[in-house]
């Protein structure tokens, strides 16, 4: 259990790095005007990285790929929408810095992700 949780944290850091890097590229480089839209797109990049890491590294699953992929996509669609809505409210409506918003929403997303993966996706 502890080793699995440690692998989850490592995988999560890597997937979050992908998510944040894409967010910064979209906001600062591509200049997407709405941070909520950029947050949704970047969340999907992080989701792909997270699925590969969770399946192969964290939970070491041998279950049918398509079944887990469907469950994973369902869980992370919820996580991505949550992130996008939070960032839209935080940055676009309340005009707070998107970097701090990303940190806040990621903390909640980690909890949803771990328990969702353990209970629903990779069981």
PyMOL CGO cylinders between C-alpha atoms (Angstrom):
from pymol import cmd
from pymol.cgo import CYLINDER

trace = [
    CYLINDER, 0.00, 0.00, 0.00, 2.72, 2.51, 0.94, 0.3, 1, 1, 1, 1, 1, 1,
    CYLINDER, 2.72, 2.51, 0.94, 4.82, 1.59, -2.11, 0.3, 1, 1, 1, 1, 1, 1,
    CYLINDER, 4.82, 1.59, -2.11, 1.78, 1.98, -4.35, 0.3, 1, 1, 1, 1, 1, 1,
    CYLINDER, 1.78, 1.98, -4.35, 0.99, 5.37, -2.84, 0.3, 1, 1, 1, 1, 1, 1,
    CYLINDER, 0.99, 5.37, -2.84, 4.62, 6.47, -3.36, 0.3, 1, 1, 1, 1, 1, 1,
    CYLINDER, 4.62, 6.47, -3.36, 4.44, 5.37, -7.02, 0.3, 1, 1, 1, 1, 1, 1,
    CYLINDER, 4.44, 5.37, -7.02, 1.15, 7.26, -7.36, 0.3, 1, 1, 1, 1, 1, 1,
    CYLINDER, 1.15, 7.26, -7.36, 2.78, 10.43, -6.04, 0.3, 1, 1, 1, 1, 1, 1,
    CYLINDER, 2.78, 10.43, -6.04, 5.73, 10.10, -8.42, 0.3, 1, 1, 1, 1, 1, 1,
    CYLINDER, 5.73, 10.10, -8.42, 3.42, 9.46, -11.37, 0.3, 1, 1, 1, 1, 1, 1,
    CYLINDER, 3.42, 9.46, -11.37, 1.22, 12.33, -10.27, 0.3, 1, 1, 1, 1, 1, 1,
    CYLINDER, 1.22, 12.33, -10.27, 4.16, 14.73, -10.18, 0.3, 1, 1, 1, 1, 1, 1,
    CYLINDER, 4.16, 14.73, -10.18, 5.11, 13.72, -13.72, 0.3, 1, 1, 1, 1, 1, 1,
    CYLINDER, 5.11, 13.72, -13.72, 1.53, 14.03, -15.05, 0.3, 1, 1, 1, 1, 1, 1,
    CYLINDER, 1.53, 14.03, -15.05, 1.06, 17.35, -13.24, 0.3, 1, 1, 1, 1, 1, 1,
    CYLINDER, 1.06, 17.35, -13.24, 4.29, 18.61, -14.79, 0.3, 1, 1, 1, 1, 1, 1,
    CYLINDER, 4.29, 18.61, -14.79, 2.94, 17.74, -18.23, 0.3, 1, 1, 1, 1, 1, 1,
    CYLINDER, 2.94, 17.74, -18.23, -0.39, 19.42, -17.38, 0.3, 1, 1, 1, 1, 1, 1,
    CYLINDER, -0.39, 19.42, -17.38, 1.25, 22.60, -16.08, 0.3, 1, 1, 1, 1, 1, 1,
    CYLINDER, 1.25, 22.60, -16.08, 3.79, 22.82, -18.92, 0.3, 1, 1, 1, 1, 1, 1,
    CYLINDER, 3.79, 22.82, -18.92, 1.02, 22.60, -21.51, 0.3, 1, 1, 1, 1, 1, 1,
    CYLINDER, 1.02, 22.60, -21.51, -1.03, 25.19, -19.56, 0.3, 1, 1, 1, 1, 1, 1,
    CYLINDER, -1.03, 25.19, -19.56, 1.89, 27.66, -19.55, 0.3, 1, 1, 1, 1, 1, 1,
    CYLINDER, 1.89, 27.66, -19.55, 2.60, 27.04, -23.23, 0.3, 1, 1, 1, 1, 1, 1,
    CYLINDER, 2.60, 27.04, -23.23, -1.06, 27.66, -24.12, 0.3, 1, 1, 1, 1, 1, 1,
    CYLINDER, -1.06, 27.66, -24.12, -1.42, 30.79, -21.96, 0.3, 1, 1, 1, 1, 1, 1,
    CYLINDER, -1.42, 30.79, -21.96, 2.01, 32.37, -22.42, 0.3, 1, 1, 1, 1, 1, 1,
    CYLINDER, 2.01, 32.37, -22.42, 3.13, 30.99, -25.80, 0.3, 1, 1, 1, 1, 1, 1,
    CYLINDER, 3.13, 30.99, -25.80, 0.00, 30.37, -27.84, 0.3, 1, 1, 1, 1, 1, 1,
    CYLINDER, 0.00, 30.37, -27.84, -1.79, 33.22, -26.03, 0.3, 1, 1, 1, 1, 1, 1,
    CYLINDER, -1.79, 33.22, -26.03, -5.12, 31.49, -25.54, 0.3, 1, 1, 1, 1, 1, 1,
    CYLINDER, -5.12, 31.49, -25.54, -7.25, 34.29, -24.12, 0.3, 1, 1, 1, 1, 1, 1,
    CYLINDER, -7.25, 34.29, -24.12, -9.35, 32.23, -21.71, 0.3, 1, 1, 1, 1, 1, 1,
    CYLINDER, -9.35, 32.23, -21.71, -7.42, 30.38, -19.01, 0.3, 1, 1, 1, 1, 1, 1,
    CYLINDER, -7.42, 30.38, -19.01, -10.37, 28.02, -18.46, 0.3, 1, 1, 1, 1, 1, 1,
    CYLINDER, -10.37, 28.02, -18.46, -10.09, 26.80, -22.06, 0.3, 1, 1, 1, 1, 1, 1,
    CYLINDER, -10.09, 26.80, -22.06, -6.31, 26.42, -21.76, 0.3, 1, 1, 1, 1, 1, 1,
    CYLINDER, -6.31, 26.42, -21.76, -6.87, 24.57, -18.47, 0.3, 1, 1, 1, 1, 1, 1,
    CYLINDER, -6.87, 24.57, -18.47, -9.22, 22.10, -20.13, 0.3, 1, 1, 1, 1, 1, 1,
    CYLINDER, -9.22, 22.10, -20.13, -6.76, 21.39, -22.95, 0.3, 1, 1, 1, 1, 1, 1,
    CYLINDER, -6.76, 21.39, -22.95, -3.80, 21.06, -20.60, 0.3, 1, 1, 1, 1, 1, 1,
    CYLINDER, -3.80, 21.06, -20.60, -5.79, 18.75, -18.33, 0.3, 1, 1, 1, 1, 1, 1,
    CYLINDER, -5.79, 18.75, -18.33, -6.24, 16.32, -21.20, 0.3, 1, 1, 1, 1, 1, 1,
    CYLINDER, -6.24, 16.32, -21.20, -2.48, 16.23, -21.82, 0.3, 1, 1, 1, 1, 1, 1,
    CYLINDER, -2.48, 16.23, -21.82, -1.94, 15.45, -18.15, 0.3, 1, 1, 1, 1, 1, 1,
    CYLINDER, -1.94, 15.45, -18.15, -4.66, 12.79, -18.27, 0.3, 1, 1, 1, 1, 1, 1,
    CYLINDER, -4.66, 12.79, -18.27, -2.90, 10.88, -21.04, 0.3, 1, 1, 1, 1, 1, 1,
    CYLINDER, -2.90, 10.88, -21.04, 0.38, 10.94, -19.12, 0.3, 1, 1, 1, 1, 1, 1,
    CYLINDER, 0.38, 10.94, -19.12, -1.42, 9.91, -15.94, 0.3, 1, 1, 1, 1, 1, 1,
    CYLINDER, -1.42, 9.91, -15.94, -3.21, 6.94, -17.54, 0.3, 1, 1, 1, 1, 1, 1,
    CYLINDER, -3.21, 6.94, -17.54, -0.02, 5.49, -18.96, 0.3, 1, 1, 1, 1, 1, 1,
    CYLINDER, -0.02, 5.49, -18.96, 1.82, 5.90, -15.66, 0.3, 1, 1, 1, 1, 1, 1,
    CYLINDER, 1.82, 5.90, -15.66, -1.03, 4.59, -13.51, 0.3, 1, 1, 1, 1, 1, 1,
    CYLINDER, -1.03, 4.59, -13.51, -1.64, 1.53, -15.67, 0.3, 1, 1, 1, 1, 1, 1,
    CYLINDER, -1.64, 1.53, -15.67, 2.01, 0.56, -16.15, 0.3, 1, 1, 1, 1, 1, 1,
    CYLINDER, 2.01, 0.56, -16.15, 3.81, 1.92, -13.10, 0.3, 1, 1, 1, 1, 1, 1,
    CYLINDER, 3.81, 1.92, -13.10, 1.43, 2.56, -10.20, 0.3, 1, 1, 1, 1, 1, 1,
    CYLINDER, 1.43, 2.56, -10.20, -1.21, -0.17, -10.30, 0.3, 1, 1, 1, 1, 1, 1,
    CYLINDER, -1.21, -0.17, -10.30, 0.67, -2.52, -12.68, 0.3, 1, 1, 1, 1, 1, 1,
    CYLINDER, 0.67, -2.52, -12.68, -2.58, -3.56, -14.23, 0.3, 1, 1, 1, 1, 1, 1,
    CYLINDER, -2.58, -3.56, -14.23, -3.05, -6.51, -16.56, 0.3, 1, 1, 1, 1, 1, 1,
    CYLINDER, -3.05, -6.51, -16.56, -6.79, -5.95, -17.00, 0.3, 1, 1, 1, 1, 1, 1,
    CYLINDER, -6.79, -5.95, -17.00, -8.24, -5.35, -20.47, 0.3, 1, 1, 1, 1, 1, 1,
    CYLINDER, -8.24, -5.35, -20.47, -7.00, -2.00, -21.75, 0.3, 1, 1, 1, 1, 1, 1,
    CYLINDER, -7.00, -2.00, -21.75, -10.29, -0.76, -23.19, 0.3, 1, 1, 1, 1, 1, 1,
    CYLINDER, -10.29, -0.76, -23.19, -12.24, -1.40, -19.97, 0.3, 1, 1, 1, 1, 1, 1,
    CYLINDER, -12.24, -1.40, -19.97, -9.74, 0.54, -17.89, 0.3, 1, 1, 1, 1, 1, 1,
    CYLINDER, -9.74, 0.54, -17.89, -9.42, 3.25, -20.50, 0.3, 1, 1, 1, 1, 1, 1,
    CYLINDER, -9.42, 3.25, -20.50, -13.18, 3.82, -20.45, 0.3, 1, 1, 1, 1, 1, 1,
    CYLINDER, -13.18, 3.82, -20.45, -13.27, 4.02, -16.65, 0.3, 1, 1, 1, 1, 1, 1,
    CYLINDER, -13.27, 4.02, -16.65, -10.21, 6.23, -16.55, 0.3, 1, 1, 1, 1, 1, 1,
    CYLINDER, -10.21, 6.23, -16.55, -11.63, 8.60, -19.15, 0.3, 1, 1, 1, 1, 1, 1,
    CYLINDER, -11.63, 8.60, -19.15, -14.86, 8.81, -17.17, 0.3, 1, 1, 1, 1, 1, 1,
    CYLINDER, -14.86, 8.81, -17.17, -13.02, 9.67, -13.95, 0.3, 1, 1, 1, 1, 1, 1,
    CYLINDER, -13.02, 9.67, -13.95, -10.69, 12.16, -15.59, 0.3, 1, 1, 1, 1, 1, 1,
    CYLINDER, -10.69, 12.16, -15.59, -13.42, 13.84, -17.59, 0.3, 1, 1, 1, 1, 1, 1,
    CYLINDER, -13.42, 13.84, -17.59, -14.84, 14.78, -14.20, 0.3, 1, 1, 1, 1, 1, 1,
    CYLINDER, -14.84, 14.78, -14.20, -11.39, 15.91, -12.99, 0.3, 1, 1, 1, 1, 1, 1,
    CYLINDER, -11.39, 15.91, -12.99, -10.74, 17.93, -16.18, 0.3, 1, 1, 1, 1, 1, 1,
    CYLINDER, -10.74, 17.93, -16.18, -14.12, 19.65, -16.04, 0.3, 1, 1, 1, 1, 1, 1,
    CYLINDER, -14.12, 19.65, -16.04, -13.59, 20.42, -12.37, 0.3, 1, 1, 1, 1, 1, 1,
    CYLINDER, -13.59, 20.42, -12.37, -10.16, 21.96, -13.18, 0.3, 1, 1, 1, 1, 1, 1,
    CYLINDER, -10.16, 21.96, -13.18, -11.49, 23.97, -16.13, 0.3, 1, 1, 1, 1, 1, 1,
    CYLINDER, -11.49, 23.97, -16.13, -14.47, 25.33, -14.20, 0.3, 1, 1, 1, 1, 1, 1,
    CYLINDER, -14.47, 25.33, -14.20, -12.34, 26.18, -11.18, 0.3, 1, 1, 1, 1, 1, 1,
    CYLINDER, -12.34, 26.18, -11.18, -9.73, 27.98, -13.33, 0.3, 1, 1, 1, 1, 1, 1,
    CYLINDER, -9.73, 27.98, -13.33, -12.43, 29.80, -15.27, 0.3, 1, 1, 1, 1, 1, 1,
    CYLINDER, -12.43, 29.80, -15.27, -13.96, 31.06, -12.03, 0.3, 1, 1, 1, 1, 1, 1,
    CYLINDER, -13.96, 31.06, -12.03, -10.61, 31.72, -10.33, 0.3, 1, 1, 1, 1, 1, 1,
    CYLINDER, -10.61, 31.72, -10.33, -8.83, 33.47, -13.20, 0.3, 1, 1, 1, 1, 1, 1,
    CYLINDER, -8.83, 33.47, -13.20, -11.39, 34.59, -15.77, 0.3, 1, 1, 1, 1, 1, 1,
    CYLINDER, -11.39, 34.59, -15.77, -14.13, 35.76, -13.39, 0.3, 1, 1, 1, 1, 1, 1,
    CYLINDER, -14.13, 35.76, -13.39, -12.30, 36.64, -10.17, 0.3, 1, 1, 1, 1, 1, 1,
    CYLINDER, -12.30, 36.64, -10.17, -9.12, 37.68, -12.06, 0.3, 1, 1, 1, 1, 1, 1,
    CYLINDER, -9.12, 37.68, -12.06, -6.72, 35.86, -9.73, 0.3, 1, 1, 1, 1, 1, 1,
    CYLINDER, -6.72, 35.86, -9.73, -3.36, 34.49, -10.90, 0.3, 1, 1, 1, 1, 1, 1,
    CYLINDER, -3.36, 34.49, -10.90, -3.80, 31.21, -12.76, 0.3, 1, 1, 1, 1, 1, 1,
    CYLINDER, -3.80, 31.21, -12.76, -0.60, 29.76, -11.24, 0.3, 1, 1, 1, 1, 1, 1,
    CYLINDER, -0.60, 29.76, -11.24, -2.02, 29.84, -7.71, 0.3, 1, 1, 1, 1, 1, 1,
    CYLINDER, -2.02, 29.84, -7.71, -5.34, 28.55, -9.01, 0.3, 1, 1, 1, 1, 1, 1,
    CYLINDER, -5.34, 28.55, -9.01, -3.58, 25.62, -10.64, 0.3, 1, 1, 1, 1, 1, 1,
    CYLINDER, -3.58, 25.62, -10.64, -1.89, 24.72, -7.35, 0.3, 1, 1, 1, 1, 1, 1,
    CYLINDER, -1.89, 24.72, -7.35, -5.17, 24.86, -5.44, 0.3, 1, 1, 1, 1, 1, 1,
    CYLINDER, -5.17, 24.86, -5.44, -7.17, 22.81, -7.93, 0.3, 1, 1, 1, 1, 1, 1,
    CYLINDER, -7.17, 22.81, -7.93, -4.38, 20.24, -8.24, 0.3, 1, 1, 1, 1, 1, 1,
    CYLINDER, -4.38, 20.24, -8.24, -4.51, 19.49, -4.50, 0.3, 1, 1, 1, 1, 1, 1,
    CYLINDER, -4.51, 19.49, -4.50, -8.17, 18.55, -4.69, 0.3, 1, 1, 1, 1, 1, 1,
    CYLINDER, -8.17, 18.55, -4.69, -7.62, 16.68, -7.96, 0.3, 1, 1, 1, 1, 1, 1,
    CYLINDER, -7.62, 16.68, -7.96, -4.96, 14.46, -6.37, 0.3, 1, 1, 1, 1, 1, 1,
    CYLINDER, -4.96, 14.46, -6.37, -7.41, 13.15, -3.79, 0.3, 1, 1, 1, 1, 1, 1,
    CYLINDER, -7.41, 13.15, -3.79, -10.15, 12.54, -6.34, 0.3, 1, 1, 1, 1, 1, 1,
    CYLINDER, -10.15, 12.54, -6.34, -7.67, 10.86, -8.66, 0.3, 1, 1, 1, 1, 1, 1,
    CYLINDER, -7.67, 10.86, -8.66, -6.07, 8.45, -6.20, 0.3, 1, 1, 1, 1, 1, 1,
    CYLINDER, -6.07, 8.45, -6.20, -9.28, 7.14, -4.71, 0.3, 1, 1, 1, 1, 1, 1,
    CYLINDER, -9.28, 7.14, -4.71, -11.06, 7.12, -8.06, 0.3, 1, 1, 1, 1, 1, 1,
    CYLINDER, -11.06, 7.12, -8.06, -8.27, 5.08, -9.64, 0.3, 1, 1, 1, 1, 1, 1,
    CYLINDER, -8.27, 5.08, -9.64, -7.98, 2.69, -6.72, 0.3, 1, 1, 1, 1, 1, 1,
    CYLINDER, -7.98, 2.69, -6.72, -11.71, 2.08, -6.31, 0.3, 1, 1, 1, 1, 1, 1,
    CYLINDER, -11.71, 2.08, -6.31, -13.13, 2.58, -9.80, 0.3, 1, 1, 1, 1, 1, 1,
    CYLINDER, -13.13, 2.58, -9.80, -10.48, 2.20, -12.51, 0.3, 1, 1, 1, 1, 1, 1,
    CYLINDER, -10.48, 2.20, -12.51, -7.65, -0.18, -11.58, 0.3, 1, 1, 1, 1, 1, 1,
    CYLINDER, -7.65, -0.18, -11.58, -9.37, -2.55, -9.18, 0.3, 1, 1, 1, 1, 1, 1,
]
cmd.load_cgo(trace, "trace")
